[in-house]
Amino acid sequence: MTLDQLTQAEQEAHRFLDKLGDLRSRLATDKDMRDYFGIVGFKETAAVKRASMDLSRALVELRR
């Protein structure tokens, strides 16, 4: 485990939480679409999934 790997994981965690906050805000303000949340995606949904994947990869590097 290196300092660079720790820093990368921390940055990815912050990015994931930021994207999650964006999605929660979208769901709070777009009440008409909340019922369709599991059926259709928002751009914020895709951003959360991507950030989650990047965070997972950064965490794998810590475990090596």
mmCIF file of the N, C-alpha and C atoms, coordinates in Angstrom:
data_MODEL
# 
_entry.id   MODEL 
# 
loop_
_atom_site.group_PDB 
_atom_site.id 
_atom_site.type_symbol 
_atom_site.label_atom_id 
_atom_site.label_alt_id 
_atom_site.label_comp_id 
_atom_site.label_asym_id 
_atom_site.label_entity_id 
_atom_site.label_seq_id 
_atom_site.pdbx_PDB_ins_code 
_atom_site.Cartn_x 
_atom_site.Cartn_y 
_atom_site.Cartn_z 
_atom_site.occupancy 
_atom_site.B_iso_or_equiv 
_atom_site.pdbx_formal_charge 
_atom_site.auth_seq_id 
_atom_site.auth_comp_id 
_atom_site.auth_asym_id 
_atom_site.auth_atom_id 
_atom_site.pdbx_PDB_model_num 
ATOM 1   N N  . MET A 1 1  ? 0.862   -1.172 0.000   1.00 0.00 ? 1  MET A N  1 
ATOM 2   C CA . MET A 1 1  ? 0.000   0.000  0.000   1.00 0.00 ? 1  MET A CA 1 
ATOM 3   C C  . MET A 1 1  ? 0.906   1.231  0.000   1.00 0.00 ? 1  MET A C  1 
ATOM 4   N N  . THR A 1 2  ? 0.645   2.117  -0.930  1.00 0.00 ? 2  THR A N  1 
ATOM 5   C CA . THR A 1 2  ? 1.444   3.337  -1.020  1.00 0.00 ? 2  THR A CA 1 
ATOM 6   C C  . THR A 1 2  ? 0.578   4.555  -0.713  1.00 0.00 ? 2  THR A C  1 
ATOM 7   N N  . LEU A 1 3  ? 1.248   5.657  -0.476  1.00 0.00 ? 3  LEU A N  1 
ATOM 8   C CA . LEU A 1 3  ? 0.534   6.903  -0.224  1.00 0.00 ? 3  LEU A CA 1 
ATOM 9   C C  . LEU A 1 3  ? -0.284  7.314  -1.446  1.00 0.00 ? 3  LEU A C  1 
ATOM 10  N N  . ASP A 1 4  ? 0.249   7.078  -2.626  1.00 0.00 ? 4  ASP A N  1 
ATOM 11  C CA . ASP A 1 4  ? -0.493  7.396  -3.854  1.00 0.00 ? 4  ASP A CA 1 
ATOM 12  C C  . ASP A 1 4  ? -1.785  6.576  -3.956  1.00 0.00 ? 4  ASP A C  1 
ATOM 13  N N  . GLN A 1 5  ? -1.718  5.303  -3.594  1.00 0.00 ? 5  GLN A N  1 
ATOM 14  C CA . GLN A 1 5  ? -2.909  4.447  -3.637  1.00 0.00 ? 5  GLN A CA 1 
ATOM 15  C C  . GLN A 1 5  ? -3.950  4.903  -2.617  1.00 0.00 ? 5  GLN A C  1 
ATOM 16  N N  . LEU A 1 6  ? -3.483  5.294  -1.440  1.00 0.00 ? 6  LEU A N  1 
ATOM 17  C CA . LEU A 1 6  ? -4.409  5.807  -0.426  1.00 0.00 ? 6  LEU A CA 1 
ATOM 18  C C  . LEU A 1 6  ? -5.074  7.095  -0.893  1.00 0.00 ? 6  LEU A C  1 
ATOM 19  N N  . THR A 1 7  ? -4.289  7.962  -1.474  1.00 0.00 ? 7  THR A N  1 
ATOM 20  C CA . THR A 1 7  ? -4.818  9.232  -1.975  1.00 0.00 ? 7  THR A CA 1 
ATOM 21  C C  . THR A 1 7  ? -5.827  8.996  -3.083  1.00 0.00 ? 7  THR A C  1 
ATOM 22  N N  . GLN A 1 8  ? -5.512  8.079  -3.983  1.00 0.00 ? 8  GLN A N  1 
ATOM 23  C CA . GLN A 1 8  ? -6.428  7.764  -5.092  1.00 0.00 ? 8  GLN A CA 1 
ATOM 24  C C  . GLN A 1 8  ? -7.749  7.214  -4.560  1.00 0.00 ? 8  GLN A C  1 
ATOM 25  N N  . ALA A 1 9  ? -7.679  6.307  -3.611  1.00 0.00 ? 9  ALA A N  1 
ATOM 26  C CA . ALA A 1 9  ? -8.901  5.731  -3.036  1.00 0.00 ? 9  ALA A CA 1 
ATOM 27  C C  . ALA A 1 9  ? -9.730  6.806  -2.334  1.00 0.00 ? 9  ALA A C  1 
ATOM 28  N N  . GLU A 1 10 ? -9.066  7.698  -1.628  1.00 0.00 ? 10 GLU A N  1 
ATOM 29  C CA . GLU A 1 10 ? -9.778  8.777  -0.942  1.00 0.00 ? 10 GLU A CA 1 
ATOM 30  C C  . GLU A 1 10 ? -10.472 9.696  -1.941  1.00 0.00 ? 10 GLU A C  1 
ATOM 31  N N  . GLN A 1 11 ? -9.770  10.045 -3.017  1.00 0.00 ? 11 GLN A N  1 
ATOM 32  C CA . GLN A 1 11 ? -10.366 10.905 -4.039  1.00 0.00 ? 11 GLN A CA 1 
ATOM 33  C C  . GLN A 1 11 ? -11.569 10.238 -4.693  1.00 0.00 ? 11 GLN A C  1 
ATOM 34  N N  . GLU A 1 12 ? -11.446 8.945  -4.970  1.00 0.00 ? 12 GLU A N  1 
ATOM 35  C CA . GLU A 1 12 ? -12.560 8.219  -5.590  1.00 0.00 ? 12 GLU A CA 1 
ATOM 36  C C  . GLU A 1 12 ? -13.745 8.120  -4.629  1.00 0.00 ? 12 GLU A C  1 
ATOM 37  N N  . ALA A 1 13 ? -13.466 7.961  -3.354  1.00 0.00 ? 13 ALA A N  1 
ATOM 38  C CA . ALA A 1 13 ? -14.550 7.908  -2.362  1.00 0.00 ? 13 ALA A CA 1 
ATOM 39  C C  . ALA A 1 13 ? -15.293 9.238  -2.302  1.00 0.00 ? 13 ALA A C  1 
ATOM 40  N N  . HIS A 1 14 ? -14.547 10.330 -2.323  1.00 0.00 ? 14 HIS A N  1 
ATOM 41  C CA . HIS A 1 14 ? -15.180 11.654 -2.315  1.00 0.00 ? 14 HIS A CA 1 
ATOM 42  C C  . HIS A 1 14 ? -16.002 11.872 -3.590  1.00 0.00 ? 14 HIS A C  1 
ATOM 43  N N  . ARG A 1 15 ? -15.458 11.438 -4.725  1.00 0.00 ? 15 ARG A N  1 
ATOM 44  C CA . ARG A 1 15 ? -16.176 11.599 -5.991  1.00 0.00 ? 15 ARG A CA 1 
ATOM 45  C C  . ARG A 1 15 ? -17.465 10.781 -5.971  1.00 0.00 ? 15 ARG A C  1 
ATOM 46  N N  . PHE A 1 16 ? -17.390 9.551  -5.448  1.00 0.00 ? 16 PHE A N  1 
ATOM 47  C CA . PHE A 1 16 ? -18.582 8.715  -5.336  1.00 0.00 ? 16 PHE A CA 1 
ATOM 48  C C  . PHE A 1 16 ? -19.645 9.388  -4.473  1.00 0.00 ? 16 PHE A C  1 
ATOM 49  N N  . LEU A 1 17 ? -19.243 9.911  -3.327  1.00 0.00 ? 17 LEU A N  1 
ATOM 50  C CA . LEU A 1 17 ? -20.199 10.564 -2.435  1.00 0.00 ? 17 LEU A CA 1 
ATOM 51  C C  . LEU A 1 17 ? -20.794 11.823 -3.063  1.00 0.00 ? 17 LEU A C  1 
ATOM 52  N N  . ASP A 1 18 ? -19.994 12.555 -3.825  1.00 0.00 ? 18 ASP A N  1 
ATOM 53  C CA . ASP A 1 18 ? -20.513 13.736 -4.530  1.00 0.00 ? 18 ASP A CA 1 
ATOM 54  C C  . ASP A 1 18 ? -21.579 13.333 -5.549  1.00 0.00 ? 18 ASP A C  1 
ATOM 55  N N  . LYS A 1 19 ? -21.281 12.289 -6.321  1.00 0.00 ? 19 LYS A N  1 
ATOM 56  C CA . LYS A 1 19 ? -22.241 11.824 -7.335  1.00 0.00 ? 19 LYS A CA 1 
ATOM 57  C C  . LYS A 1 19 ? -23.503 11.263 -6.687  1.00 0.00 ? 19 LYS A C  1 
ATOM 58  N N  . LEU A 1 20 ? -23.350 10.593 -5.564  1.00 0.00 ? 20 LEU A N  1 
ATOM 59  C CA . LEU A 1 20 ? -24.507 10.084 -4.832  1.00 0.00 ? 20 LEU A CA 1 
ATOM 60  C C  . LEU A 1 20 ? -25.378 11.233 -4.344  1.00 0.00 ? 20 LEU A C  1 
ATOM 61  N N  . GLY A 1 21 ? -24.754 12.294 -3.869  1.00 0.00 ? 21 GLY A N  1 
ATOM 62  C CA . GLY A 1 21 ? -25.497 13.482 -3.446  1.00 0.00 ? 21 GLY A CA 1 
ATOM 63  C C  . GLY A 1 21 ? -26.260 14.111 -4.602  1.00 0.00 ? 21 GLY A C  1 
ATOM 64  N N  . ASP A 1 22 ? -25.621 14.143 -5.780  1.00 0.00 ? 22 ASP A N  1 
ATOM 65  C CA . ASP A 1 22 ? -26.292 14.675 -6.971  1.00 0.00 ? 22 ASP A CA 1 
ATOM 66  C C  . ASP A 1 22 ? -27.542 13.859 -7.302  1.00 0.00 ? 22 ASP A C  1 
ATOM 67  N N  . LEU A 1 23 ? -27.416 12.544 -7.211  1.00 0.00 ? 23 LEU A N  1 
ATOM 68  C CA . LEU A 1 23 ? -28.560 11.679 -7.509  1.00 0.00 ? 23 LEU A CA 1 
ATOM 69  C C  . LEU A 1 23 ? -29.673 11.861 -6.483  1.00 0.00 ? 23 LEU A C  1 
ATOM 70  N N  . ARG A 1 24 ? -29.318 11.949 -5.229  1.00 0.00 ? 24 ARG A N  1 
ATOM 71  C CA . ARG A 1 24 ? -30.334 12.161 -4.191  1.00 0.00 ? 24 ARG A CA 1 
ATOM 72  C C  . ARG A 1 24 ? -31.058 13.490 -4.408  1.00 0.00 ? 24 ARG A C  1 
ATOM 73  N N  . SER A 1 25 ? -30.313 14.511 -4.792  1.00 0.00 ? 25 SER A N  1 
ATOM 74  C CA . SER A 1 25 ? -30.932 15.814 -5.074  1.00 0.00 ? 25 SER A CA 1 
ATOM 75  C C  . SER A 1 25 ? -31.904 15.702 -6.238  1.00 0.00 ? 25 SER A C  1 
ATOM 76  N N  . ARG A 1 26 ? -31.501 14.981 -7.267  1.00 0.00 ? 26 ARG A N  1 
ATOM 77  C CA . ARG A 1 26 ? -32.368 14.789 -8.433  1.00 0.00 ? 26 ARG A CA 1 
ATOM 78  C C  . ARG A 1 26 ? -33.658 14.091 -8.031  1.00 0.00 ? 26 ARG A C  1 
ATOM 79  N N  . LEU A 1 27 ? -33.532 13.057 -7.215  1.00 0.00 ? 27 LEU A N  1 
ATOM 80  C CA . LEU A 1 27 ? -34.727 12.323 -6.791  1.00 0.00 ? 27 LEU A CA 1 
ATOM 81  C C  . LEU A 1 27 ? -35.615 13.177 -5.896  1.00 0.00 ? 27 LEU A C  1 
ATOM 82  N N  . ALA A 1 28 ? -35.029 14.044 -5.108  1.00 0.00 ? 28 ALA A N  1 
ATOM 83  C CA . ALA A 1 28 ? -35.817 14.904 -4.220  1.00 0.00 ? 28 ALA A CA 1 
ATOM 84  C C  . ALA A 1 28 ? -36.570 15.977 -4.998  1.00 0.00 ? 28 ALA A C  1 
ATOM 85  N N  . THR A 1 29 ? -35.968 16.471 -6.079  1.00 0.00 ? 29 THR A N  1 
ATOM 86  C CA . THR A 1 29 ? -36.594 17.567 -6.827  1.00 0.00 ? 29 THR A CA 1 
ATOM 87  C C  . THR A 1 29 ? -37.474 17.085 -7.975  1.00 0.00 ? 29 THR A C  1 
ATOM 88  N N  . ASP A 1 30 ? -37.226 15.893 -8.475  1.00 0.00 ? 30 ASP A N  1 
ATOM 89  C CA . ASP A 1 30 ? -37.962 15.373 -9.626  1.00 0.00 ? 30 ASP A CA 1 
ATOM 90  C C  . ASP A 1 30 ? -38.932 14.290 -9.156  1.00 0.00 ? 30 ASP A C  1 
ATOM 91  N N  . LYS A 1 31 ? -39.926 14.703 -8.376  1.00 0.00 ? 31 LYS A N  1 
ATOM 92  C CA . LYS A 1 31 ? -40.836 13.749 -7.738  1.00 0.00 ? 31 LYS A CA 1 
ATOM 93  C C  . LYS A 1 31 ? -41.662 12.958 -8.746  1.00 0.00 ? 31 LYS A C  1 
ATOM 94  N N  . ASP A 1 32 ? -41.923 13.523 -9.914  1.00 0.00 ? 32 ASP A N  1 
ATOM 95  C CA . ASP A 1 32 ? -42.699 12.808 -10.919 1.00 0.00 ? 32 ASP A CA 1 
ATOM 96  C C  . ASP A 1 32 ? -41.956 11.580 -11.440 1.00 0.00 ? 32 ASP A C  1 
ATOM 97  N N  . MET A 1 33 ? -40.625 11.653 -11.479 1.00 0.00 ? 33 MET A N  1 
ATOM 98  C CA . MET A 1 33 ? -39.828 10.561 -12.020 1.00 0.00 ? 33 MET A CA 1 
ATOM 99  C C  . MET A 1 33 ? -39.423 9.537  -10.967 1.00 0.00 ? 33 MET A C  1 
ATOM 100 N N  . ARG A 1 34 ? -39.670 9.821  -9.696  1.00 0.00 ? 34 ARG A N  1 
ATOM 101 C CA . ARG A 1 34 ? -39.258 8.900  -8.630  1.00 0.00 ? 34 ARG A CA 1 
ATOM 102 C C  . ARG A 1 34 ? -39.859 7.508  -8.797  1.00 0.00 ? 34 ARG A C  1 
ATOM 103 N N  . ASP A 1 35 ? -41.090 7.441  -9.286  1.00 0.00 ? 35 ASP A N  1 
ATOM 104 C CA . ASP A 1 35 ? -41.742 6.146  -9.480  1.00 0.00 ? 35 ASP A CA 1 
ATOM 105 C C  . ASP A 1 35 ? -41.061 5.319  -10.568 1.00 0.00 ? 35 ASP A C  1 
ATOM 106 N N  . TYR A 1 36 ? -40.374 5.984  -11.479 1.00 0.00 ? 36 TYR A N  1 
ATOM 107 C CA . TYR A 1 36 ? -39.715 5.306  -12.594 1.00 0.00 ? 36 TYR A CA 1 
ATOM 108 C C  . TYR A 1 36 ? -38.234 5.080  -12.350 1.00 0.00 ? 36 TYR A C  1 
ATOM 109 N N  . PHE A 1 37 ? -37.765 5.385  -11.164 1.00 0.00 ? 37 PHE A N  1 
ATOM 110 C CA . PHE A 1 37 ? -36.336 5.343  -10.863 1.00 0.00 ? 37 PHE A CA 1 
ATOM 111 C C  . PHE A 1 37 ? -35.706 3.991  -11.184 1.00 0.00 ? 37 PHE A C  1 
ATOM 112 N N  . GLY A 1 38 ? -36.377 2.894  -10.855 1.00 0.00 ? 38 GLY A N  1 
ATOM 113 C CA . GLY A 1 38 ? -35.825 1.572  -11.126 1.00 0.00 ? 38 GLY A CA 1 
ATOM 114 C C  . GLY A 1 38 ? -35.938 1.144  -12.576 1.00 0.00 ? 38 GLY A C  1 
ATOM 115 N N  . ILE A 1 39 ? -36.728 1.869  -13.354 1.00 0.00 ? 39 ILE A N  1 
ATOM 116 C CA . ILE A 1 39 ? -36.981 1.492  -14.738 1.00 0.00 ? 39 ILE A CA 1 
ATOM 117 C C  . ILE A 1 39 ? -36.116 2.301  -15.705 1.00 0.00 ? 39 ILE A C  1 
ATOM 118 N N  . VAL A 1 40 ? -36.090 3.595  -15.504 1.00 0.00 ? 40 VAL A N  1 
ATOM 119 C CA . VAL A 1 40 ? -35.299 4.460  -16.381 1.00 0.00 ? 40 VAL A CA 1 
ATOM 120 C C  . VAL A 1 40 ? -34.143 5.041  -15.581 1.00 0.00 ? 40 VAL A C  1 
ATOM 121 N N  . GLY A 1 41 ? -33.077 5.339  -16.270 1.00 0.00 ? 41 GLY A N  1 
ATOM 122 C CA . GLY A 1 41 ? -31.916 5.909  -15.607 1.00 0.00 ? 41 GLY A CA 1 
ATOM 123 C C  . GLY A 1 41 ? -31.827 7.401  -15.825 1.00 0.00 ? 41 GLY A C  1 
ATOM 124 N N  . PHE A 1 42 ? -31.171 8.020  -14.922 1.00 0.00 ? 42 PHE A N  1 
ATOM 125 C CA . PHE A 1 42 ? -30.848 9.433  -15.055 1.00 0.00 ? 42 PHE A CA 1 
ATOM 126 C C  . PHE A 1 42 ? -29.359 9.529  -15.350 1.00 0.00 ? 42 PHE A C  1 
ATOM 127 N N  . LYS A 1 43 ? -28.914 10.664 -15.828 1.00 0.00 ? 43 LYS A N  1 
ATOM 128 C CA . LYS A 1 43 ? -27.477 10.829 -16.018 1.00 0.00 ? 43 LYS A CA 1 
ATOM 129 C C  . LYS A 1 43 ? -26.759 10.719 -14.681 1.00 0.00 ? 43 LYS A C  1 
ATOM 130 N N  . GLU A 1 44 ? -27.439 11.113 -13.618 1.00 0.00 ? 44 GLU A N  1 
ATOM 131 C CA . GLU A 1 44 ? -26.846 11.000 -12.280 1.00 0.00 ? 44 GLU A CA 1 
ATOM 132 C C  . GLU A 1 44 ? -26.703 9.540  -11.859 1.00 0.00 ? 44 GLU A C  1 
ATOM 133 N N  . THR A 1 45 ? -27.632 8.685  -12.304 1.00 0.00 ? 45 THR A N  1 
ATOM 134 C CA . THR A 1 45 ? -27.544 7.258  -11.994 1.00 0.00 ? 45 THR A CA 1 
ATOM 135 C C  . THR A 1 45 ? -26.295 6.663  -12.632 1.00 0.00 ? 45 THR A C  1 
ATOM 136 N N  . ALA A 1 46 ? -26.070 6.995  -13.884 1.00 0.00 ? 46 ALA A N  1 
ATOM 137 C CA . ALA A 1 46 ? -24.884 6.499  -14.585 1.00 0.00 ? 46 ALA A CA 1 
ATOM 138 C C  . ALA A 1 46 ? -23.603 7.022  -13.928 1.00 0.00 ? 46 ALA A C  1 
ATOM 139 N N  . ALA A 1 47 ? -23.617 8.255  -13.485 1.00 0.00 ? 47 ALA A N  1 
ATOM 140 C CA . ALA A 1 47 ? -22.435 8.833  -12.843 1.00 0.00 ? 47 ALA A CA 1 
ATOM 141 C C  . ALA A 1 47 ? -22.128 8.123  -11.523 1.00 0.00 ? 47 ALA A C  1 
ATOM 142 N N  . VAL A 1 48 ? -23.172 7.758  -10.771 1.00 0.00 ? 48 VAL A N  1 
ATOM 143 C CA . VAL A 1 48 ? -22.964 7.027  -9.518  1.00 0.00 ? 48 VAL A CA 1 
ATOM 144 C C  . VAL A 1 48 ? -22.389 5.643  -9.806  1.00 0.00 ? 48 VAL A C  1 
ATOM 145 N N  . LYS A 1 49 ? -22.908 4.973  -10.807 1.00 0.00 ? 49 LYS A N  1 
ATOM 146 C CA . LYS A 1 49 ? -22.404 3.645  -11.155 1.00 0.00 ? 49 LYS A CA 1 
ATOM 147 C C  . LYS A 1 49 ? -20.939 3.713  -11.573 1.00 0.00 ? 49 LYS A C  1 
ATOM 148 N N  . ARG A 1 50 ? -20.595 4.699  -12.380 1.00 0.00 ? 50 ARG A N  1 
ATOM 149 C CA . ARG A 1 50 ? -19.204 4.841  -12.827 1.00 0.00 ? 50 ARG A CA 1 
ATOM 150 C C  . ARG A 1 50 ? -18.284 5.158  -11.652 1.00 0.00 ? 50 ARG A C  1 
ATOM 151 N N  . ALA A 1 51 ? -18.710 6.069  -10.794 1.00 0.00 ? 51 ALA A N  1 
ATOM 152 C CA . ALA A 1 51 ? -17.894 6.422  -9.629  1.00 0.00 ? 51 ALA A CA 1 
ATOM 153 C C  . ALA A 1 51 ? -17.730 5.214  -8.708  1.00 0.00 ? 51 ALA A C  1 
ATOM 154 N N  . SER A 1 52 ? -18.767 4.404  -8.577  1.00 0.00 ? 52 SER A N  1 
ATOM 155 C CA . SER A 1 52 ? -18.695 3.194  -7.763  1.00 0.00 ? 52 SER A CA 1 
ATOM 156 C C  . SER A 1 52 ? -17.666 2.221  -8.332  1.00 0.00 ? 52 SER A C  1 
ATOM 157 N N  . MET A 1 53 ? -17.683 2.064  -9.644  1.00 0.00 ? 53 MET A N  1 
ATOM 158 C CA . MET A 1 53 ? -16.731 1.173  -10.289 1.00 0.00 ? 53 MET A CA 1 
ATOM 159 C C  . MET A 1 53 ? -15.296 1.671  -10.099 1.00 0.00 ? 53 MET A C  1 
ATOM 160 N N  . ASP A 1 54 ? -15.085 2.960  -10.262 1.00 0.00 ? 54 ASP A N  1 
ATOM 161 C CA . ASP A 1 54 ? -13.752 3.523  -10.087 1.00 0.00 ? 54 ASP A CA 1 
ATOM 162 C C  . ASP A 1 54 ? -13.277 3.396  -8.640  1.00 0.00 ? 54 ASP A C  1 
ATOM 163 N N  . LEU A 1 55 ? -14.181 3.582  -7.690  1.00 0.00 ? 55 LEU A N  1 
ATOM 164 C CA . LEU A 1 55 ? -13.842 3.411  -6.275  1.00 0.00 ? 55 LEU A CA 1 
ATOM 165 C C  . LEU A 1 55 ? -13.476 1.956  -6.004  1.00 0.00 ? 55 LEU A C  1 
ATOM 166 N N  . SER A 1 56 ? -14.239 1.030  -6.546  1.00 0.00 ? 56 SER A N  1 
ATOM 167 C CA . SER A 1 56 ? -13.931 -0.391 -6.364  1.00 0.00 ? 56 SER A CA 1 
ATOM 168 C C  . SER A 1 56 ? -12.539 -0.724 -6.871  1.00 0.00 ? 56 SER A C  1 
ATOM 169 N N  . ARG A 1 57 ? -12.188 -0.187 -8.013  1.00 0.00 ? 57 ARG A N  1 
ATOM 170 C CA . ARG A 1 57 ? -10.851 -0.442 -8.578  1.00 0.00 ? 57 ARG A CA 1 
ATOM 171 C C  . ARG A 1 57 ? -9.759  0.137  -7.697  1.00 0.00 ? 57 ARG A C  1 
ATOM 172 N N  . ALA A 1 58 ? -9.982  1.318  -7.169  1.00 0.00 ? 58 ALA A N  1 
ATOM 173 C CA . ALA A 1 58 ? -8.988  1.935  -6.287  1.00 0.00 ? 58 ALA A CA 1 
ATOM 174 C C  . ALA A 1 58 ? -8.826  1.120  -5.008  1.00 0.00 ? 58 ALA A C  1 
ATOM 175 N N  . LEU A 1 59 ? -9.925  0.578  -4.499  1.00 0.00 ? 59 LEU A N  1 
ATOM 176 C CA . LEU A 1 59 ? -9.852  -0.239 -3.285  1.00 0.00 ? 59 LEU A CA 1 
ATOM 177 C C  . LEU A 1 59 ? -9.152  -1.571 -3.539  1.00 0.00 ? 59 LEU A C  1 
ATOM 178 N N  . VAL A 1 60 ? -9.322  -2.126 -4.713  1.00 0.00 ? 60 VAL A N  1 
ATOM 179 C CA . VAL A 1 60 ? -8.617  -3.358 -5.069  1.00 0.00 ? 60 VAL A CA 1 
ATOM 180 C C  . VAL A 1 60 ? -7.106  -3.125 -5.026  1.00 0.00 ? 60 VAL A C  1 
ATOM 181 N N  . GLU A 1 61 ? -6.696  -1.981 -5.517  1.00 0.00 ? 61 GLU A N  1 
ATOM 182 C CA . GLU A 1 61 ? -5.261  -1.663 -5.496  1.00 0.00 ? 61 GLU A CA 1 
ATOM 183 C C  . GLU A 1 61 ? -4.718  -1.594 -4.078  1.00 0.00 ? 61 GLU A C  1 
ATOM 184 N N  . LEU A 1 62 ? -5.541  -1.165 -3.130  1.00 0.00 ? 62 LEU A N  1 
ATOM 185 C CA . LEU A 1 62 ? -5.107  -1.128 -1.724  1.00 0.00 ? 62 LEU A CA 1 
ATOM 186 C C  . LEU A 1 62 ? -4.933  -2.537 -1.166  1.00 0.00 ? 62 LEU A C  1 
ATOM 187 N N  . ARG A 1 63 ? -5.722  -3.467 -1.655  1.00 0.00 ? 63 ARG A N  1 
ATOM 188 C CA . ARG A 1 63 ? -5.686  -4.839 -1.125  1.00 0.00 ? 63 ARG A CA 1 
ATOM 189 C C  . ARG A 1 63 ? -4.553  -5.657 -1.694  1.00 0.00 ? 63 ARG A C  1 
ATOM 190 N N  . ARG A 1 64 ? -3.915  -5.204 -2.753  1.00 0.00 ? 64 ARG A N  1 
ATOM 191 C CA . ARG A 1 64 ? -2.831  -5.978 -3.375  1.00 0.00 ? 64 ARG A CA 1 
ATOM 192 C C  . ARG A 1 64 ? -1.580  -5.888 -2.591  1.00 0.00 ? 64 ARG A C  1 
# 
